[in-house]
Amino acid sequence: MNRVLKKGGVAIVTVLLVLAVLAVMVVGLVNLSSNGLVQTRHDSGDLNAQYAAEAGAWRAVSEISDHGATGVLWTNQAMEDGGANYTVEVTQGPANVNGTDVPDSNHYYVDSVGRESGAASPAEKHIGMLVKSGPASTFDTAIFVQSSLHLDNGFTEVLASAGPPPPTTPPPTMPVPGGWTGETEDPTSPVLGGGVSTTTVSSTPAHVGTNDTLTGTVSLANNSDIDHGNGDVIVGPGGGTSSVNNTSSNPTAFHNVAPLTQNRSFQAVILPYPTNNSTLTISDDQTLPPDQAYGDVTVGAGATLRLDAAHVYQFKSLTVNGGTIIRQGGSTLDPTNVYIEDGLSLTGTVDNQSAKADKLRFFVKNGSVRLDHATARYVLYAPDSTVDLVNGCILEGALMAGTANVVGAASARSGVRYDPALTGQSIF
């Protein structure tokens, strides 16, 4: 998704981001260097300054997204390791900053300066970002995938603590147009529910959906249902009842088939830090310093990994094998964002102490995802991954993936309990 252009010796990287309430598009990431701006002392000093400049720039993007922040946001803000600091200023358009045109009030220019700390002649790096605000992609369904979705002894429902408890039995069968029982579609009907075209859209938000339209791209087997038969199956434009294969024990396992008027957008996951190729096995109780990249991390049986609220963590891969992840901090603090470069496996316990799904967010760039934990509250965004939610695992929050398999047993179903508080919240 990234596009690199060369113009006058300056690298410009174009990427698309979606953060908090607004989607933001970084239309220019410019490394500005000259004899007057960059004073190279040694490699480590340059790297520290570069990382600080990048950290300040991405933090500013988040602030723009959350609050439309402008002006000088931080001055000599120290990094966690103390090796460098950053100063960041944001200018809203229309303006011209460092020769870059900021065309209108929907655009912002981020000027971030990273400096090495404690050196007589500190290394210094400048980063400029041109940021454009735009519409956000949101967690509006329990599960949404790009292609196939399979439920076998799987379910969705509304998180009971977020509202009235869901019914314990399926609703009565209602007659619907076209002779269908429990599933209808009408491509000529008005657009409802943020781009869903359907005869009726149920009031529950615990729907599932896909951009795909292939026959049987969504399948339900054994004891599976979409919110006790109240939830819709959303399919891609032009899709219909043939896109859903219901062989479950419940002939009214869902409410409607609801074709989209246009595919939902899946933005690529952009890693905030360069890759770290180290290996770390946690065998005790550890709190990792935040706002930096780690390599392949394994949390062993009986071990605990603690993550602080309002910070960012990046892992090349993360495997919890009988251990525990704890997101520390209350619900009034900002989210903890966990970025995974290549593979996530959660077999153990995920303890989100905020008790709010949106306060713990996993973003997976590549690789497979396996969720095999006790009931846990968080959101997962893995647009290019196959997610397997298995063995009675219950995610309280929301899930977006490339493909997903929700597989349990008759005695212990797997599923997603959707938190309605996520409705309208942007992914990043």
N, C-alpha and C positions, 0 to 999 in steps of 0.2 A: 504493500500500500504506500510505502514511502517512495518519493520520487526525488532524485538528486539531480540538480542542475548545476552547471558550471558557468559562471558569468563573471568575467573580469577577475578571475582568481578567487572568488568568494563562493563557498559552498552554501547552497540554499536547500534545505530539506523540507519537503511539504508533507505534513501528516495531518490526520484528523483525530480530534479528541472530543470526548463528551465527558463533562465534569459537573457534578452537583446539579444545580437547577438549570444551568444553561449548557448547551453544547458549545464547545469552542474549537475553532479550527486554527491550528498554528500554520499560517501560510508562509511564514519565512523564519527559519532558524539560522541565524548568521553568526559564525565565529569571526569576530572582528579582531584582526591582529596587525600590528605595525610596530615599528621600533618604539613609538611613543606609548603604545598601549600594553604590550606584552614584554615583560622583562624576564627573560629565561635565566633562572639560577641553576636549577638542576631538575632532573626528571620528576622526582617526588614532589618538589615544590610546584611544578607545572600541573601535575595531576591533582594535587590538593586544591589548587586554585580553580582548575577546570571543574572538578566535582562540586565545589562550592558555588560557582557561577551557575551550573546546571540545576543544582538543588534550589537556589534562590529563584531561578526563572520558573521552574515547574511549580514551586510553592505560590508564586505570584499568579500563575494561570488559575490555580485553584481559588485564590482570593478573588480574582476577576469573576470567575464563574459563580462563586457564592454571594459576593457582595458588590460586584462592579467596582472593585477597589481601584483608586488612582492615587498619584502622588508618590512620595518616598515611603515605601512600606517598611523597610528595615535598613538600618545602618550598622555596618560591621557586626552582623548577626553571626555568632560563632557556630561552627559545625559541632556535632556531638563529640568528635574526637579531638577537637581543639586545634587541628592542623591548619584550618583556614576559616575565613569568614566571608560573608557576602553582603553587598549593598544593592538594593533593588528599587528602581523607580518605574512607575507605570504612567504612561501618557495616553489619554483617550483622544481619538481623532475628532475633527480633522486637524492634522498637524503634520510636521515633517521632523523626524528625529533621526539624527546621524545619517542623513541622506535618504532615509526610508520614508515613503509617503504613507501616512496613516489616513485613509481616504474619508472616513465618516465616523459617526458616533458608535457604530457597531464594531469598530476596530480599535484595538489597543496595542500600544507598543511597550514591550517589557525590556528594560535595560538592566541587566544583571552583571555585577562586577564581583568576581571572586578573587580573594587575595590570600596568599600564604601568610600564616601567623608566625610571629616570633623570629623573623629573618631581618637582617639589616637591609637587604635589598629584596623585598618579597616578590615572588612571582605573582603575576596578575593576569587574569583572563576576563574578557568581556563576551557576553552573549546577548544578542538582540532577538526578540521574538515579535512577530506580527500576529496578533490573535484576533480572530473574528468570532463574534457570538452568533449563535444559531439555534434551531430547535433541537431539543434533547431526545434521545432514545430512553425509554423508561421501562421499569419493571412493572408491567401492568397485568401480567398473568402469572399463575403459579409456575408453569413450565412453558418455555418457548424455544424452538430449535430451528436450525436452518434446513434440516432435511428430515430424517426419520425419528419417530418417537415410539417406543414400545413399552407398554405397561403389562406386567404379568404378576398378578396379585399386588398391583400397585394402585395408588389413589392420589387424588388431591382433595383438599378441603380448606375451608377458611379457618385460620388460627382462632381457636375458641376464646382466648384471652383478649382478642381484638374486637370481639362483638358477641352477639348471641351464639350459643353453641349450635353447630349444624345439626340437621335432623339425623336420627339414628337409623331411619329407614328411607328407601328411595321414595320420591314423590309419586303420586298416582299418575298412571299413563294418561296423557291428554291426546285427543284426536288432533292431527295436524295436516296441513295441505299435502297433497301428492300421495297419500296413503302411507307415509312413513310414520313409524312409532319411535319417538324419542330423538329423531334427527330430521331436520328440514333445512332447506336452503332456497334462497330466492335472489338470484343475481341482480334483479331489477329493483330490489328494495333500497331504501335510503341508507346512507352511510351512518353507522352507529358505532359507538364504543371505540373511537379513535381509528377508524379505517376498516371496521368489520361490516360487511354487507350481509344481512341476514333478516329473516322474517321477524324473529324476536331474539333479543339478547337477554339472557337471564340476569338477575340482579347480583348474583354472586360474582366475585372477581377471581375465583379459583379456576379459571379456564386453563386449557392447554392449547398450544398452537405450533404451527410450522409454516415456513415459506413454501414448502414443497406441495405438489399437486398429484404426485404419482399414486397409482392405485395402492391402497393399503399402506400408505406412508406413515399413518398413525394406526397402531394396532393395540387392542385391549384383549387380554386373555385371562382365563380363570376368574378370580374374584377381584376384578378391577372396576373402577368407576371414577368419573370426574365430578367431584363434590357431590356424591350421593345421587348422581343423575341430574344435578342442577347446573353443572358447568358445561360450557360449549367447547367444541373442538374447532379451533380456527385453522383454516388451511389457506394456501396461496391463492392468488388471483386465478379464477377459472376453475379452481378445484371444487369438488362437490362430495356427495355422500360416498362415492367410490374411493375417495382418498382415505376413508376410515374403515378398518376391518375389525368389527366387534365380534369376537368369539367368546367373550366373557360369559359368566353365568348370569349376568344381568342384561336383559335385552334393552333396558332403558338406562344404560350405564352413563349416558351423557344426554344433554338437552338438545343441542342443535349442532349442525355443521355450518360454520360461519365463514364464507370466503372473504378474504381481504380484497380491498380495492387496489392495493399496491403492497409489495413485499416490505416487511419490517427491516429496518437498517440494523446491521451488525457491524459495529466499528472494530477495527483491529485494536488489540491490546498493545499499548506503547509502554515499554519498560522505562522506568524513571532513571535507572542507573546502568552503567556498563556491566557486562556479565562478569561474575565472580566464579572461577573454576575450582574453588577449594571444596573440601569435604569436611563436614562436621557431624558427629554423632553425639546427641545429648542423652546422658544416662542418669542425670540427677535433676535438680530444679534450677532452671536458668532463665534469666531475663536478658534477652539480646539487645544490645544498643540499637536504637531505631535509625531510620533515615539513611540506610545504606544497603548494599547488596551482599548477599551471602551465596555460597555455592550450593552443593547438594547437602541438604540437612535432613537427618533422620532423628526422630524422637522415639527412643526405645521404650519397651514395656516398663511401666512404673515411673517413667521420667515425665517432666513437665517443662513446656516451653511457654514463657510468659511474654505477651506482646502488650505494649503500652498503648493507651488510647491516644487519638489525635496524631498518629505517626504513620510512617510508611515503612514497609519491609519488603525486600525483594529476595527471592530464592531462585536458584537455578532449578532445583526441584525440592519438593517438601514431602516427606514421608512420615506419617505418624503410625507407628507400629505397636499398638497397645499402650501408647502414652497419652498425654493430655496437652491440649493447647488452651491457654487461658487468655482471653482478651480482658486486660485489667482496666478498671475505670468505670464510672457511672454513665448514665444515659445522657447527661447534659454535655458531655465532652464530645469532640469531633470524632468521626469514624476512624477506625484502624483499617488501612488499605494494605492488603497483602498481594503482591505481584509474584506470579510463578512463571518462569520462563519455559520449563519443559517437564510437566508432569506433577500431579498432585494425588496423594493417597492418604485418606484420613480414616484410619482404623483404630478407634479408641474413643477419646472424649474431646469434644469442643465445647468449652465453657465461655460463653459470651456474658460477662458480668453486667453489661449494660441492660440485658434482657430485651434489647431492640435489634431486630435483624439488620437494619441499615447501618449499625455501628460497627459491624465486622463484615468486611467485603473482600472476597477472593477474586482476583483477576488472573486467568490462566491464558498465556499466549499460545503455547503449543503443548502437545503431549496428551496422554490419556489422563482421565480423572476417575478415581474410585472413592466412593463415599460409603463407608461401612462403619458408622459410628452410632452411638446412642443419640437420642433426640437432641438436636442442636439448632441454634438460631443464628442465621447469617444469610448473606446473599452470595451467589456464585455466578460469575460471568466468564464463560469459556467458549467463545464463538467458533473456534476451530478444533475443538476437542470432542471426543466421545466420552460422555459422562455415564458411569455405571453407579446407580444408587441401589444398594443391594442389602439382603439379609436383615430386613426389618428396619433399615435406616430411615429416619424421618428428619427431613430438613424443614425447619420452620423459617420461612422467608420466601425466596424465589430463586429460580434457576433459569439461566439462558445458556444454550450450548449449540455445538454443531449438530450432534445427535445425542440422544439420551435413551437409556434403558433403565426402567424403574421396576426392579424384580424383587419380590419378596416370597413369602410362603403363605399358605392358607391360615396358619396360626400366627404369623407375624408379617403383615403386609409392609411394604416400603412405600414411601410417599412424600409429598410436599404439602405442608400446611402453609397456605399463602397468608401473608400479613397485609391486610388492606392498607395499612399505613404506608406501604411502599408505592401505592398507586400514584402515578404522576412524578415520582422521584426519578431523576436521571441516573443512568448506569454508573457514570464515573463521578 
